[in-house]
Structure formats: structure tokens, C-alpha cells
Amino acid sequence: MVNFKEDKDLNVLNHSCAHLMAQAVKHLYPEAKFWVGPVVEEGFYYDIDLGDKVIKEEDIPVIEKEMKKISKDGKRIVRQEISKNEALDMFKDDPYKVDLISRMDEDETIISCYSQGDFTDLCRGPHVESVKECKYFKLIKFSGAYWKGDAKNKMLQRIYGVCFRTEEELNAHLKELSEAAERDHRKIGKNLEIFMNHDLVGKGMPLWLPNGAIVRKQLENYIYEKEQKLGYKHVYTPCVGTVNLYKTSGHWDHYKENMFPMMKVDEEEFVLRPMNCPHHMLVYANDLHSYRDLPIRIGEFATDFRYEASGAVKGLERVRCMCQNDAHLFVTPEQIGEEFKKVVKLILDVYRDFGIKDYSFRLSLRDKEDKEKYFDDDEMWDSAEAKLREVLNDLGVEYYEAKGEAAFYGPKLDVEVKPAVGPEVTLSTCQLDFLLPRRFELSYIDKDGSKQIPVVLHRAIFGTFDRFTAFILEETKGALPLWLSPVQVNVVPVNNQYHLEYAEKIFNRLKDDSIRVNLDDREEKLGYKLRENVLKKIPYILIIGQKEVDNNTVSYRKYGSEETITVTLDEFTDLIKKEIESKELLNK
């Protein structure tokens, strides 16, 4: 997706097109007054006061038509520099411009404005030579926006648009936007009843609906089984911890601004936990350990809370309440390389299972000059970073290094995955930590009888179940593979009077075989049910008519296919079971 702020030429073109849009709006709504019209990553917008009028869908093509008319006229865009007093006089009837000008530093400040025909507006520029260059544009969306972003102020009308150099570039971008809208996990999540949000619960606090709970449980079962085979022991720990817990871990000093506010209960001060490592340190400390016990791998599907700005929360992708696929591996220094290698191999194994191919490894290192952010132990850092490099090189994994991106307690590996649409997201992480075991005074008895401090690897394969689910929904456009689908088979009798009894028999047989099945016995036409099945993206639909009743068979249609295949119920059940067990790859 194009970033209009970073592309210098597109930035100028889109800034000029914002003025073109404002001029068109002024022609159609002479009473209009304008706040600001910046270029943003996704194009441009203008905030407009239209009095009592509210922009509607049907108004957008009218504005675009007027923009094209002005563009064809080809007026030059002319820059003019005026003093602050001159600017105040020029825009004396516009309270928004007067507010902008009044907040400028000194009376003699030179202010620039740009004119194109009958329209003039304040602007730093630069702009293109004439409005004729703003030829290939599209107004994308519109919304309300409070003046200065303050809910106490008046609601303005905000119109978004994009402008390109050629028609081909514009059409390609519009196609990308259409694809992004089709894959938006928030829209898919609503249509498939995966999750919801509610203001009474709070922003960034998704509620997993029954369908979503099934998807999440299947993901949990999948990764739990893999972790069990690798020797992980799962635990449950509280969603809160005392302030002293995070002071001990060091997170209070380094991460406090990302936590929810402290709450006092009796004489104790608690916070909602933002991560699980302090709890797992105490789980390890609950018993004495020998070098023979290590590595100890403690896993948890843990609910954590992090304060995200309200403007940053997005569906399941960025939330304030999340469930991490978390684990902490307690190892001897000699075991670091082998355990880190196993984590990387597990990540690669999972990505193969899910058909994830477009990703990159980022080795996040400390900035040696930053003595405040990072634990000050050069020998520890140099050794840790060298070990991680060595493993990645041995595995032949391509990676790049990111200086200054490490956690405060150690270097880490992040896996940046490119989704079907939008920017890269971090899914998997593995962090090396020499510091927290010291802070919690963890130890094990070494083979010579001495007391040693273990090293900890923090790792998350899915990252959070929330973000991973969002990723999957967008990768598949909601057409989940059979093993993940909330409903795997939909049984549809053609006519309830004649076919429902047999359909119920099939429904019960599939349910007894632990297949997630739905019986659609509503009094609706078959065509309606078939269309709805496609919208719900259910993998298999069984159509039960008189032929199926007479022959003791079922006729199935697979999602994405128009072909109807008739088989015995046993044959269909075997087919379904094999496909579920295969955990077929996600299709992009």
C-alpha cells in the first residue's frame, strides 16, 4: 500500500488535490469554512464546517464532478506571502483561520497562502504548478471529526481522498483498497460472529463470541499439543500482580506508562499484568532445582492488559486485553543455543502448517550508548547477542539486525510477517534474558555443587491469539480451513415435511463423531439457505432431498465450488475426518 507522506511527489500532488477538493466544496457550499487539509499516510483529508449540513454518500460524486471541472479549467496555483496582520484581515470572517493565525508566534511572521482562481487558503506548501495536474483522484470516505480532535468542540465534516500521477496508479490503488476492505478482519469478524466490541466494556476489549471461542480453542489445542511434545509444562497464574512484583522485575521503571493505573486493595497496590514473566519466575522459584532438571519450560495461555491509545486499538489486531501464547524456558548457559534453536524450529514448523511464507527475522539488539534503557553489563550483552547470531547462522535463516530495539533485559528475535494487506505485523518473538533471574534470585545447583543463576528465554509462537486470529481471518477472507471452522458442516433439508427426519439422523451421526455440525431446519427456500451458507463461508453443505432419503445418501457441496457430489454418509464422514486430521494449509 502506498504511503503518501513518504513519497515526496505524491505528497505534493495530494496536498494540491486537497485544495482542489476544498475549492469544489466552496463552489457547492458557499457557506463552507475550512480547518486543516493535511496529507496523511493514506492520502489527504480536509476538515470542513458546513453549518447544519451533513455530507452523505450521494454528495461525494457531486463534489468529484466539480473537482474535475475545476481541474480541466487549469488555473495556476500561485503562492503569496503576507504578514500576520494581513492574514488576520484576509481571513477575518473565518474563525478557524483566525484561530490558526492567532496562535502563530509574532506579528511580523511571514505567512504563505496559495490561490487557484477564486479559492485561497493558508498553506506552507509546496504545491504543483496548476490544478490541471490533479487529474487522477478519488474521494474515498467521509466522517465526522471534532475541531482540534476535542469532543467538546464542534463536529466538522472530514472528507478523505487520494490523487495519483496516472490513471493506472489510481486504479491499482483502488483495487488494493477494495481487497483490503474485503479482507478486513473487523468486517469478517462481524459477519462470521467471531468477536464483538461494546462501549460498556471498553475500547480494545474484544468479546469473543461462540464462533470465535471455537476458533481460539482450536488454535490453543494445536499449539498446546506441539508444546507438550517439546516438554512444556503449562500453568495458570493471576491476571494481576502487586506493584512490588513489577518493581522487582524492573518493569515498573521501564514499562509503567504502558500499564493500566495502579489500584489499591486493603494495604496492597495491584496492577493488571502486562506480561507473565514475573509470575513464571516465581513458579520456577517455588522449588529447588538441579542442573539435571534444566531446561524447564513453563507455558501459559495468559490474559494480559496493556494500555494502548484509543486511536491505536483495532479489532483483534491491537487490543488492550489479550491472550498470549507465552512460555519461559529456564536453561543453563550451555543450553541457550540448543533451546533457542528449538524455538526457531517450532516457529518455522508452525508457519509451514499455516502456509505462512512471507516473513522476515529481525534480530533486535541493544544500543551500547543507551545506558538508561538497557541493563548495563557489556559482557552479558555481547555473549547473548553472539549466541543468537550463531544459531540463526547455523540454521541458515536470513535475518537483519535492528540496533536499539532489544528489550531492556536482553536481545530478542522478532518475526515480521507480511499479511495479505497492510503493513508487516510481529507475530512470533523469542527474547534472551540474563537479568530477571538475577532480580528474582533464581538458582540451580550445578554439577560441582555450586549455586548458579539460570538464563531465561521468553518466547511466544503465535504472539497473541487475538492478533493471530485477525491475521488468519484476513489471510483466508474468513474462509477458514475445515479444522478451524466454527461450523464444519451445514445440513439443509430441501423440504422439512419430507426430509427433516432423515436430516436429523445425519446431524446426530455427525455430532456423535465430534464434527461441528449445524441443522438448518428453518422454513426458508433452499436458494436462500444456499446463499447464506456461502456468506457464512461454511466449508461443507449437505443438501438433503428425496433422492438422498430414498437412497440413504448425502449430497455435499464444498465452499467455493458449484459441484454437488453424492456419496454415502460413511464415505462423507471418512472424508471429513481425514480433512480435519490433515489440518490443511491456509490458502492465501
C-alpha positions in Angstrom: 0.0 0.0 0.0 1.3 3.4 -0.9 2.4 5.8 1.9 1.5 9.2 0.6 3.5 11.0 3.3 6.8 9.3 2.4 6.5 9.7 -1.4 7.6 13.3 -1.9 6.0 13.8 -5.3 2.7 12.2 -4.2 2.8 14.2 -1.1 2.8 17.5 -3.0 0.2 16.2 -5.5 -2.1 15.1 -2.8 -1.7 18.4 -0.9 -2.7 20.2 -4.0 -5.7 17.9 -4.6 -6.8 18.6 -1.0 -7.1 22.3 -2.0 -8.9 21.3 -5.2 -11.4 19.4 -3.2 -11.8 22.4 -0.8 -12.4 24.7 -3.8 -15.1 22.4 -5.2 -16.8 22.2 -1.8 -16.7 26.0 -1.6 -18.4 26.2 -5.0 -21.2 23.8 -3.9 -21.5 25.0 -0.3 -20.6 28.8 -0.4 -21.0 29.0 3.4 -18.3 26.3 4.0 -15.3 27.1 6.2 -12.1 25.1 6.4 -9.9 24.0 9.2 -6.9 21.9 8.0 -6.3 19.7 5.0 -3.1 17.6 5.5 -1.5 14.8 3.6 -1.6 11.6 5.7 -0.3 8.1 5.1 -3.4 7.0 3.2 -3.9 10.2 1.1 -5.3 13.5 2.2 -8.3 14.9 4.0 -9.9 18.3 4.8 -12.0 19.2 7.8 -14.9 21.4 6.8 -17.6 23.3 8.7 -20.8 23.1 6.6 -23.1 24.6 9.2 -26.1 22.3 9.6 -25.4 20.3 6.5 -24.0 16.8 6.7 -22.2 15.1 3.9 -24.0 12.0 2.6 -22.9 9.2 0.2 -24.7 10.8 -2.7 -22.8 14.1 -2.2 -19.4 12.6 -3.0 -19.9 12.1 -6.8 -21.2 15.7 -7.0 -18.0 17.0 -5.3 -15.8 14.8 -7.6 -17.6 16.2 -10.7 -17.0 19.8 -9.6 -13.3 18.9 -8.9 -12.9 17.5 -12.4 -14.5 20.7 -13.8 -12.0 22.9 -11.9 -9.1 20.7 -12.9 -9.9 20.9 -16.6 -10.1 24.7 -16.3 -6.3 24.5 -15.4 -5.8 27.5 -13.2 -2.3 28.1 -12.0 -1.6 27.7 -8.3 0.0 30.9 -7.0 1.9 31.4 -3.7 1.7 34.6 -1.8 3.5 35.7 1.4 1.7 38.1 3.8 2.2 39.3 7.3 0.3 38.1 10.3 -1.8 41.2 10.4 -2.6 40.9 6.7 -3.6 37.3 7.2 -5.9 38.2 10.0 -7.6 40.8 7.8 -7.8 38.5 4.8 -9.5 35.7 6.8 -11.3 37.9 9.4 -14.7 36.1 8.6 -13.3 32.6 9.1 -12.9 31.8 12.9 -10.9 28.6 12.1 -8.3 30.5 10.1 -8.2 33.3 12.7 -7.5 30.7 15.4 -4.6 29.3 13.4 -3.1 32.7 12.6 -3.6 34.0 16.2 -1.5 31.1 17.6 1.5 32.0 15.4 4.4 33.5 17.3 4.9 37.1 16.3 3.0 39.9 14.5 5.7 40.1 11.7 5.6 36.3 11.0 5.5 35.8 7.3 2.6 33.6 6.3 2.1 31.9 3.0 -1.2 31.3 1.2 -2.0 29.7 -2.1 -4.6 30.8 -4.6 -6.1 29.0 -7.6 -8.8 31.0 -9.4 -11.5 32.0 -6.9 -10.1 30.0 -4.0 -7.4 31.0 -1.5 -6.3 29.2 1.6 -3.4 29.3 4.2 -0.7 26.7 3.4 3.0 26.2 3.9 3.1 24.4 0.5 4.6 23.4 -1.7 2.1 22.7 -4.5 2.1 21.6 -8.1 2.1 24.3 -10.8 -1.6 24.1 -11.7 -4.8 22.4 -10.8 -4.7 20.5 -14.2 -2.0 18.2 -12.6 -4.7 17.0 -10.1 -6.3 14.8 -12.7 -6.5 11.2 -11.3 -8.2 11.4 -7.9 -10.9 9.7 -5.9 -12.7 10.7 -2.7 -12.5 7.6 -0.6 -14.6 8.2 2.5 -16.1 10.8 4.8 -16.7 11.0 8.6 -17.3 13.5 11.4 -14.3 14.9 13.2 -14.2 17.2 16.2 -12.4 20.5 15.7 -8.9 20.1 17.1 -9.8 16.5 18.0 -11.6 17.7 21.1 -15.1 16.2 21.8 -16.0 19.5 23.5 -15.7 21.3 20.2 -17.9 21.4 17.1 -18.2 18.4 14.9 -16.8 19.1 11.4 -17.1 17.1 8.2 -13.9 15.3 7.2 -13.6 14.1 3.6 -10.7 11.8 2.6 -9.2 11.4 -0.9 -6.3 10.2 -2.9 -4.6 11.5 -6.0 -2.1 9.8 -8.4 0.1 10.7 -11.3 -1.6 8.3 -13.7 -4.9 6.5 -14.1 -3.2 3.2 -13.9 -1.7 4.1 -10.5 -5.1 5.2 -9.2 -6.9 2.1 -10.4 -4.2 -0.1 -8.9 -4.6 1.7 -5.5 -8.4 1.5 -5.6 -8.1 -2.3 -6.3 -5.8 -2.6 -3.2 -8.3 -0.7 -1.1 -11.1 -3.0 -2.3 -9.0 -6.0 -1.5 -8.2 -4.6 2.0 -11.9 -3.9 2.7 -12.8 -7.4 1.7 -10.1 -8.9 4.0 -10.6 -6.5 6.9 -10.9 -8.9 9.9 -13.2 -6.5 11.7 -15.8 -6.8 8.9 -15.2 -10.6 8.6 -15.3 -11.0 12.4 -18.7 -9.3 12.5 -20.2 -11.3 9.5 -19.0 -14.6 10.9 -19.8 -13.7 14.5 -16.3 -14.2 15.7 -16.0 -11.3 18.1 -17.7 -8.0 19.1 -16.9 -4.8 21.0 -19.1 -2.7 23.2 -18.6 0.7 24.7 -19.8 -0.6 28.1 -16.9 -3.0 28.2 -14.4 -0.5 26.7 -12.2 0.2 23.7 -9.7 -2.5 22.9 -11.6 -5.1 25.0 -13.0 -7.6 22.5 -15.7 -10.1 23.4 -15.1 -13.5 21.8 -18.4 -14.8 20.6 -19.2 -18.6 20.5 -17.9 -19.0 16.9 -14.7 -17.1 17.9 -14.3 -19.1 21.0 -14.2 -22.3 18.9 -11.6 -20.8 16.6 -9.5 -19.7 19.5 -9.9 -23.1 21.3 -8.7 -25.0 18.2 -5.6 -22.7 18.0 -4.9 -23.3 21.7 -5.3 -27.1 21.2 -3.0 -27.0 18.2 -0.1 -25.2 19.9 -0.6 -26.9 23.2 -0.1 -30.3 21.6 3.1 -29.1 19.9 4.4 -27.7 23.2 3.6 -30.8 25.1 5.6 -32.9 22.7 8.5 -30.5 23.3 8.4 -30.8 27.1 6.5 -27.7 28.1 4.6 -27.7 31.4 1.5 -25.4 31.4 0.4 -23.3 34.4 -2.3 -20.8 35.3 -1.4 -17.5 37.1 -3.4 -14.5 38.2 -4.2 -11.6 35.9 -2.9 -9.1 38.5 0.3 -8.6 40.4 1.4 -6.3 43.1 3.4 -3.1 42.2 6.3 -4.7 44.1 6.3 -7.6 41.8 6.9 -5.3 38.8 9.4 -3.2 40.8 11.3 -6.4 41.4 11.2 -7.4 37.8 12.2 -3.9 36.6 9.1 -3.4 34.5 7.8 -0.7 36.8 10.6 1.6 35.8 10.8 0.6 32.1 7.1 -0.2 31.2 4.9 1.7 33.7 3.5 4.0 31.0 2.1 1.0 29.1 0.3 -0.4 32.2 -3.2 0.3 33.5 -3.3 2.5 36.6 -2.4 1.1 40.0 -5.4 0.0 42.2 -5.2 -0.3 46.0 -6.9 -3.2 47.8 -6.6 -3.2 51.5 -3.0 -2.4 52.1 -1.7 -3.8 48.8 -1.1 -2.0 45.5 -2.0 -4.0 42.4 -1.8 -3.6 38.6 -3.3 -5.6 35.8 -0.4 -7.6 34.5 1.0 -6.5 31.1 3.2 -9.7 30.8 3.7 -13.0 32.6 7.4 -13.4 33.1 7.4 -12.2 36.7 4.7 -14.8 37.6 6.7 -17.5 35.9 9.9 -16.5 37.7 8.0 -17.2 41.0 6.7 -20.5 39.7 10.3 -21.6 39.0 11.4 -20.3 42.4 8.7 -22.5 44.1 11.1 -25.5 44.1 14.8 -26.3 44.3 16.4 -27.2 41.0 19.4 -29.2 39.9 21.2 -28.8 36.6 19.6 -32.2 35.7 16.2 -30.5 35.9 17.0 -27.9 33.2 15.7 -26.9 30.8 12.4 -26.2 32.5 9.8 -24.9 30.0 6.8 -23.1 31.6 3.9 -22.3 29.3 0.7 -20.4 29.7 -2.2 -19.1 27.7 -2.2 -15.9 29.7 -4.5 -12.9 29.6 -2.6 -9.7 29.8 -3.5 -6.0 29.8 -1.7 -3.1 28.2 -2.7 0.4 27.8 -2.9 1.3 24.1 -4.0 4.8 23.0 -7.7 4.7 22.0 -6.8 5.7 18.4 -4.4 2.8 18.1 -6.8 -0.1 19.0 -8.0 -2.1 16.1 -10.3 -5.1 16.2 -8.3 -8.1 17.4 -5.1 -6.9 15.9 -4.3 -4.3 18.5 -6.1 -4.6 21.8 -5.9 -3.7 25.5 -6.8 -7.1 26.7 -5.0 -10.0 25.0 -4.2 -13.7 25.5 -0.6 -14.6 24.9 0.8 -17.9 23.7 3.5 -17.4 26.3 6.3 -19.5 27.6 9.5 -19.1 29.6 12.4 -21.5 29.2 14.8 -21.8 32.2 18.2 -23.0 30.9 21.9 -23.3 31.8 24.3 -21.1 29.8 25.4 -24.1 27.8 21.8 -24.9 26.8 21.0 -21.4 25.3 22.0 -22.3 21.8 20.1 -25.6 21.6 16.9 -24.2 23.2 16.9 -21.1 21.0 17.3 -23.3 18.0 14.3 -25.4 19.1 12.2 -22.3 19.4 13.2 -21.1 15.9 12.4 -24.6 14.5 9.0 -24.5 16.2 8.3 -21.1 14.7 9.2 -22.5 11.2 7.1 -25.6 11.8 4.0 -23.6 12.7 4.5 -21.3 9.8 4.7 -24.3 7.4 1.5 -25.7 8.9 -0.3 -22.4 8.3 1.2 -21.7 4.9 2.9 -18.5 6.1 5.7 -17.8 3.6 6.2 -14.0 3.5 8.1 -13.2 6.7 11.5 -11.9 7.9 13.5 -12.4 11.1 14.6 -9.3 12.9 17.4 -9.7 15.5 16.8 -6.8 17.9 20.0 -5.6 19.7 20.8 -3.0 22.3 22.3 0.4 21.6 25.5 0.4 23.6 25.4 4.1 24.1 22.0 4.0 25.8 22.9 3.2 29.4 19.4 4.1 30.8 17.2 1.8 28.6 19.4 -1.3 28.8 20.8 -3.3 31.7 24.5 -2.2 31.9 26.5 -5.4 31.5 28.6 -5.4 28.3 29.9 -9.0 28.7 26.3 -10.3 29.1 25.0 -8.4 26.1 27.9 -9.3 23.8 27.7 -13.0 24.8 23.9 -13.1 24.4 23.9 -11.4 21.0 26.7 -13.6 19.7 24.8 -16.8 20.7 21.6 -15.7 18.9 23.6 -14.8 15.7 25.4 -18.2 15.9 22.1 -20.2 16.0 20.5 -18.2 13.1 23.6 -18.6 11.0 23.8 -22.4 11.8 20.1 -22.8 10.7 20.7 -20.8 7.5 17.9 -18.4 8.5 18.1 -15.0 6.8 17.8 -12.1 9.3 18.6 -8.4 9.7 19.7 -6.6 12.8 17.9 -3.7 14.5 20.0 -1.7 16.8 18.2 -0.2 19.8 15.1 -2.5 19.5 16.1 -5.0 22.2 14.1 -5.4 25.4 15.8 -3.8 28.4 16.9 -7.2 29.8 18.3 -8.9 26.6 18.4 -9.3 22.8 15.4 -10.7 21.0 14.2 -12.3 17.8 11.1 -10.9 16.2 9.4 -12.5 13.2 7.8 -9.8 11.0 5.0 -11.3 8.9 3.6 -9.6 5.8 -0.2 -10.1 5.8 -2.3 -10.2 2.6 -3.0 -6.5 3.0 -1.4 -3.7 5.2 2.0 -3.3 6.8 4.1 -6.1 8.4 3.0 -7.3 11.9 5.1 -9.0 14.5 3.7 -12.5 15.3 6.4 -14.6 17.0 9.1 -13.5 19.4 12.0 -15.0 21.4 13.9 -13.0 23.9 17.0 -13.9 25.8 17.2 -12.7 29.4 20.1 -12.8 31.9 18.6 -10.1 34.1 15.2 -11.2 35.5 16.6 -14.5 37.0 19.1 -12.3 39.0 16.4 -9.9 40.1 14.3 -12.8 41.4 17.4 -14.6 42.9 16.7 -17.7 40.9 19.2 -20.5 41.1 20.0 -24.2 40.4 22.7 -26.5 41.8 25.3 -27.2 39.2 27.2 -30.5 38.8 30.0 -29.3 41.0 27.6 -28.4 43.8 27.8 -24.6 43.3 24.7 -22.4 43.1 24.2 -20.9 39.6 21.8 -18.5 38.0 19.7 -19.8 35.1 19.1 -18.0 31.9 15.6 -17.4 30.6 14.2 -17.4 27.1 10.9 -15.6 26.8 9.0 -16.9 23.7 5.6 -16.6 22.0 4.9 -18.5 18.9 1.5 -17.2 17.9 2.3 -13.9 19.7 -1.3 -13.3 20.9 -4.2 -15.5 20.0 -6.0 -12.2 19.2 -3.6 -10.9 16.6 -3.0 -14.4 15.1 -6.8 -14.8 14.7 -7.0 -11.4 13.0 -4.1 -12.5 10.7 -5.8 -15.8 9.8 -9.2 -14.1 9.1 -7.5 -11.7 6.7 -5.4 -14.3 5.0 -8.4 -16.6 4.3 -11.0 -13.8 3.9 -12.9 -15.7 6.5 -13.0 -19.0 4.6 -11.2 -20.9 7.3 -9.9 -24.4 6.7 -12.2 -27.2 7.9 -10.3 -27.9 11.2 -10.6 -24.3 12.3 -14.2 -23.5 11.1 -16.7 -22.9 13.9 -19.3 -24.8 11.8 -17.8 -27.5 9.6 -20.9 -28.9 8.0 -24.4 -27.4 7.5 -27.2 -30.0 7.0 -30.0 -28.5 4.9 -33.3 -30.4 4.2 -34.9 -29.3 1.0 -38.4 -29.7 2.5 -38.9 -30.1 6.2 -42.1 -32.0 5.8 -40.5 -34.8 3.8 -36.7 -34.6 4.5 -36.2 -33.3 8.1 -36.3 -36.6 9.8 -33.5 -38.0 7.7 -31.6 -34.7 8.0 -31.8 -35.0 11.8 -30.4 -38.5 11.6 -27.4 -37.2 9.7 -27.0 -34.3 12.0 -26.9 -36.6 15.1 -24.5 -39.0 13.4 -22.0 -36.3 12.5 -22.4 -34.7 16.0 -21.6 -38.1 17.6 -18.4 -38.2 15.5 -17.3 -34.9 17.1 -17.9 -32.9 13.8 -19.1 -29.4 14.4 -22.4 -29.5 12.5 -25.5 -27.3 12.1 -29.0 -28.3 11.1 -30.8 -25.6 9.2 -34.4 -26.5 9.7 -35.8 -23.0 9.1 -38.8 -22.6 6.9 -36.9 -20.8 4.2 -36.4 -21.5 0.5 -33.4 -23.7 -0.5 -31.9 -21.0 -2.6 -31.9 -18.6 0.3 -30.2 -21.1 2.6 -27.5 -21.9 -0.1 -26.7 -18.2 -0.5 -26.5 -17.7 3.3 -24.2 -20.7 3.6 -21.8 -19.0 1.1 -21.9 -15.8 3.1 -21.2 -17.6 6.3 -18.3 -19.5 4.5 -19.2 -22.9 6.0 -16.8 -25.4 4.4 -19.4 -28.1 3.6 -23.2 -28.0 3.0 -25.2 -31.2 2.9 -28.4 -30.9 0.7 -30.9 -33.5 1.7 -33.8 -34.1 -0.8 -36.0 -37.0 -1.7 -33.2 -38.7 -3.7 -30.9 -38.8 -0.6 -33.8 -40.1 1.6 -34.6 -42.9 -0.9 -31.0 -44.0 -1.4 -29.7 -43.4 2.1 -27.0 -41.0 0.8 -25.9 -37.4 1.2 -25.2 -34.7 -1.4 -22.5 -32.3 -0.5 -21.1 -29.1 -1.9 -17.8 -27.6 -0.8 -17.4 -23.9 -0.2 -16.1 -22.2 -3.3 -17.4 -25.0 -5.7 -20.6 -25.3 -7.6 -20.3 -29.0 -8.0 -22.6 -31.3 -6.0 -21.3 -34.7 -5.1 -23.5 -37.6 -3.8 -21.9 -40.3 -1.5 -22.9 -42.5 1.4 -22.9 -41.0 4.8 -20.0 -43.2 5.8 -17.9 -42.0 2.8 -18.7 -38.4 3.7 -17.8 -38.9 7.4 -14.4 -40.5 6.4 -13.7 -37.6 4.0 -14.4 -35.0 6.7 -12.4 -36.8 9.4 -9.3 -37.1 7.1 -9.5 -33.5 6.1 -9.8 -32.3 9.7 -6.9 -34.5 10.8 -4.7 -33.2 7.9 -5.0 -29.6 9.2 -4.8 -28.4 5.6 -2.8 -25.3 5.0 -4.4 -21.9 5.0 -4.9 -20.6 1.4 -3.9 -17.0 0.7 
